């Protein structure tokens, strides 16, 4: 059994909706040997990261940066996980109020520091969430879970 972790933060509900769509995709009925764990950043910690074979981070963009709660998660998990996650595949989802590039850039710097392997193109939702964004998030979840199941990642 492989393990996929989704760590998210949301205040307005937009990023939570995106994370739930990722989870729905990852739990596609054709994917049988991947366990999915979804955690709010406040409830996630080093043991969750050490449990997973792949991880998806979902954060809103706040003031042109990732959410402070997501940064806190990385601060709490970096040293306990240092040197133990090298090459773990990851993906990023950003619910942006602006263009999302600041949040994405900050997340990418941290991901490289663990070092994780960004395995999928990020999804940035600028403005209102719509059916297209939800479909893309579901596809991301399905792709990550299927990739784990068949050993692509």
C-alpha positions as CSV (number, residue, x, y, z in Angstrom):
1,X,0.0,0.0,0.0
2,X,1.3,3.4,-1.0
3,X,0.5,6.6,0.9
4,X,-0.5,10.0,-0.4
5,X,-0.7,13.0,1.9
6,X,-2.7,16.2,1.2
7,X,-1.8,19.1,3.5
8,X,-3.9,22.2,3.1
9,X,-4.9,25.5,4.7
10,X,-7.9,27.6,3.9
11,X,-9.7,30.5,5.4
12,X,-12.3,31.5,2.8
13,X,-13.0,27.9,1.7
14,X,-11.5,28.3,-1.8
15,X,-8.3,26.3,-1.1
16,X,-10.3,23.8,0.9
17,X,-12.5,23.2,-2.1
18,X,-9.5,22.7,-4.2
19,X,-7.9,20.3,-1.7
20,X,-11.1,18.3,-1.4
21,X,-11.2,18.0,-5.2
22,X,-7.6,16.7,-5.2
23,X,-8.7,14.1,-2.5
24,X,-11.7,13.0,-4.6
25,X,-9.4,12.5,-7.6
26,X,-6.9,10.6,-5.5
27,X,-9.6,8.3,-4.2
28,X,-10.7,7.3,-7.7
29,X,-12.3,3.8,-7.5
30,X,-9.9,2.4,-10.0
31,X,-7.0,3.2,-7.7
32,X,-6.9,0.4,-5.1
33,X,-3.5,0.4,-3.5
34,X,-3.1,4.0,-2.4
35,X,-4.2,5.3,1.0
36,X,-5.0,9.0,1.0
37,X,-4.6,11.1,4.2
38,X,-5.8,14.7,4.1
39,X,-4.8,17.0,7.0
40,X,-5.3,20.7,7.7
41,X,-1.9,22.2,8.4
42,X,-2.7,22.8,12.1
43,X,-3.3,19.0,12.5
44,X,-0.3,17.8,10.3
45,X,3.2,17.2,11.5
46,X,6.4,15.3,10.9
47,X,4.9,11.9,11.3
48,X,2.5,12.6,8.4
49,X,5.3,13.6,6.1
50,X,7.4,10.5,7.1
51,X,4.3,8.3,6.5
52,X,3.7,9.5,2.9
53,X,5.1,8.3,-0.4
54,X,3.9,11.5,-2.1
55,X,2.5,14.8,-0.8
56,X,0.3,17.6,-2.2
57,X,0.4,21.0,-0.6
58,X,-2.6,23.4,-1.0
59,X,-2.3,26.9,0.3
60,X,-4.0,30.3,-0.3
61,X,-1.9,33.2,-1.4
62,X,-1.8,35.8,1.4
63,X,0.0,39.1,0.7
64,X,1.8,37.6,-2.2
65,X,3.1,34.7,-0.2
66,X,1.9,31.2,1.1
67,X,-0.4,31.2,4.1
68,X,1.4,31.8,7.4
69,X,-0.1,28.5,8.7
70,X,1.6,26.6,5.8
71,X,4.9,28.3,6.5
72,X,4.4,27.3,10.2
73,X,3.9,23.7,9.1
74,X,7.2,23.7,7.2
75,X,8.9,25.3,10.1
76,X,7.6,22.6,12.4
77,X,8.5,19.7,10.1
78,X,11.7,20.6,8.5
79,X,14.3,19.6,11.1
80,X,12.5,16.4,12.2
81,X,12.2,15.3,8.5
82,X,15.5,16.6,7.3
83,X,17.3,14.1,5.2
84,X,14.4,11.6,5.4
85,X,12.3,12.8,2.5
86,X,14.7,13.1,-0.4
87,X,13.0,12.6,-3.7
88,X,9.5,12.2,-2.4
89,X,7.2,13.4,-5.1
90,X,5.1,16.4,-4.5
91,X,2.7,18.8,-6.1
92,X,1.4,22.3,-5.3
93,X,-2.1,23.9,-5.4
94,X,-2.5,27.6,-4.8
95,X,-5.8,29.6,-4.3
96,X,-4.6,33.0,-5.4
97,X,-6.1,36.4,-4.9
98,X,-3.4,38.0,-7.0
99,X,-1.3,36.0,-9.5
100,X,-0.1,33.2,-7.1
101,X,3.6,33.4,-8.2
102,X,4.8,34.6,-4.8
103,X,3.2,31.7,-3.0
104,X,4.4,29.2,-5.6
105,X,7.9,30.6,-5.5
106,X,8.1,30.4,-1.7
107,X,6.7,26.8,-1.7
108,X,9.2,25.7,-4.4
109,X,12.1,27.1,-2.4
110,X,11.0,25.1,0.7
111,X,10.3,22.0,-1.4
112,X,13.8,22.1,-2.8
113,X,15.2,22.4,0.8
114,X,13.6,19.2,2.1
115,X,14.4,18.1,-0.8
116,X,11.2,16.9,-2.4
117,X,10.7,16.3,-6.1
118,X,8.0,18.4,-7.7
119,X,6.3,15.7,-9.9
120,X,3.4,17.7,-11.4
121,X,2.8,21.1,-12.7
122,X,1.2,23.4,-10.0
123,X,-2.4,24.5,-10.2
124,X,-3.0,28.2,-9.5
125,X,-6.6,29.4,-9.3
126,X,-6.6,33.1,-9.8
127,X,-9.9,34.7,-8.7
128,X,-13.1,32.7,-8.4
129,X,-13.0,28.9,-8.3
130,X,-14.9,27.3,-11.1
131,X,-15.7,23.8,-12.5
132,X,-12.5,23.9,-14.7
133,X,-10.3,24.4,-11.6
134,X,-12.1,21.6,-9.7
135,X,-11.7,19.3,-12.6
136,X,-7.9,20.1,-12.8
137,X,-7.5,19.5,-9.1
138,X,-9.3,16.1,-9.3
139,X,-7.1,15.2,-12.3
140,X,-4.0,16.1,-10.2
141,X,-5.1,13.9,-7.4
142,X,-5.8,11.0,-9.7
143,X,-2.5,11.4,-11.5
144,X,-0.5,11.5,-8.3
145,X,-2.3,8.5,-6.8
146,X,-2.2,6.5,-10.1
147,X,1.5,7.3,-10.5
148,X,2.2,6.0,-7.0
149,X,0.2,2.9,-7.6
150,X,2.0,1.9,-10.8
151,X,5.4,3.0,-9.6
152,X,6.0,6.0,-11.8
153,X,6.9,8.1,-8.8
